[in-house]
Amino acid sequence: MKQFSALLFTLILLAGCAQKKPYTYPNYDIIKPEVTCKPNRYNIQALLGFYLDKPYVWAEEGPDAFDCSGLTYNIYGQMGVEIPRVAREQAKVGKTIPFKELHEGDLIFFGSTNKRSKYINHVGIYLGDGWFAHASSKNRKVTVTHFEDEPKYLKRMKLCKRYLSKDEQKLYMTCDAPLQKMRVTSSRYTTPWKTGMSLPKKAVPD
């Protein structure tokens, strides 16, 4: 009986170790961020402060590299707000608001300059006064951009969404559409891109 128990324990241990996947590009496993703080705009700014200049890597949601929707997924996830992982799905939830009513912490979604196209391929976090933060494939890093400096983003804008009310007392996640379940994992089972690894030669354009 003791031998059987020892064998069973060894098999469980080996099975757990075998599930850890090494990093390969791109890593489409969705790693759910650990909740570290409450949802408010001060924490959005604080988390962005940690992530500025982190490299852009397609399909990554941090903590060492991000793509555009991975950045928004991570920041809201660390505040305990579950949102979809990819930009086009993030654009379906929350509360749609006009550009002129943007408030700090709202998300801005972009596509092509074709006004007829509704396709979403990029997202940023509004910071106020015309500034927004995003993981930019063009700059290959998490950066801050002003609409006056890069007016092309205004031409690419498709819609704006609010997840957190101005008074920070309410969440608007299911205003426009129900929140769909996602298959997520943790760094216990898969390896995200880490500092020191080589960067991909090409970035998927935003």
Beta strands, then each sheet from edge to edge (+ up, - down):
strand 1: 95-97
strand 2: 107-110
strand 3: 122-128
strand 4: 131-136
strand 5: 141-146
strand 6: 157-162
sheet 1: 1+ 6- 2+ 3- 4+ 5-
end
